[in-house]
Amino acid sequence: MKIPKLAVIIPCFNEEMCIESTVRKLLEVFNYLIGKNKITYDSYIYLVDDGSTDSTWNIIEKMHSRNQLIKGLKFIRNYGNQKALIAGLESVNTIGCDCAVSIDADLQQDEWAIEKFIDKYMEGYDIVSGIRNDRKTDSFFKRFTAVLFYKTMNILGAKIPMNHSDYRLVSKRALCVMEEYHEKALFLRGFFHEVGLKTAYVNFDVKPRMAGESKFNFMSLMALALNGITSFSIVPLRFIAVLGFFMALFGFAAGVEAVIEKIFYNNSPNGMATTIILLCVFGGTQLFCLGIIGEYIGQVYREVKARPRYIKDIELK
């Protein structure tokens, strides 16, 4: 296999405090890999500005003017991390590369693990997923919600490896396969895990964030989880059907029991509290089920409108 041309994709949202340092460190990795004859000299970095409100884009333009191997794309507004990643993957496939690595702008993920990714690619793997060794750098709440996220995703059918983020390498072949998927809310972690191409895993350490704050919080993780579940699983809909069956069975059994008590024991069940509790339980369950169905309908609604995933403002090639 020939030496690959590598593209490193970095989604950015208000990363003025760390983006220059991140690019500098990645260029050090590039020089090291070029020196070891593992990537070509024209490998490049592709930064996607996801509608930043600070000076992130100005910094990207300045770095591009100094080094043409630093390329960039600016959205007209914020579309979210997943859309920025998709835009980066689609853009580098158009510009040209043999493989692409996506990594976070804060560079908490070990950038030197890229060498292991390239080694796996040279062994014939189309997808190489990064798996973090631990979550020591996270708070207790973030560790708890992350474990809950992966467990829930796997139980409900959107199976992704534990502690896998969007730090991964994908080949040109994988990029071309991704172009066949036109859904607007493509869930990348689920897609690359289930697409069926030859996949390997690389473990890496996570460092403390250099500067700024993480853009991921509980609500964004919830949105990501709901998108992944509704994109790759119909288990919740089947759960509603099963739940409805057992609720109907319970209601039928309660009715039979009431009739038997009335006929044989001349005793009618009473109690306003019992009635109110049952109404609240069944009413709450119905609303919960309607909410799940609503998520799927919302997903269909977004896809049917067929609006663009993102709109480019400026691109530096």
Secondary structure, DSSP 4 states (H G I P E B T S, - for coil): -PPPPEEEEEEESS-TTTHHHHHHHHHHHHHHHHHTTSS-TT-EEEEEE-S-SSSHHHHHHHHHHH-TTEEEEEESS---HHHHHHHHHHHHHHH--SEEEE--TT--B-GGGHHHHHHHHHTT-SEEEEEES--TTS-HHHHHHHHHHHHHHHHTT----TTEEEEEEEEHHHHHHHTT---TT--HHHHHHHS-S-EEEEEE-BPPPSSS--S--HHHHHHHHHHHHHHH--HHHHHHHHHHHHHHHHHHHHHHHHHHHHHHH------HHHHHHHHHHHHHHHHHHHHHHHHHHHHHHHHHHT--S--EEEEE-
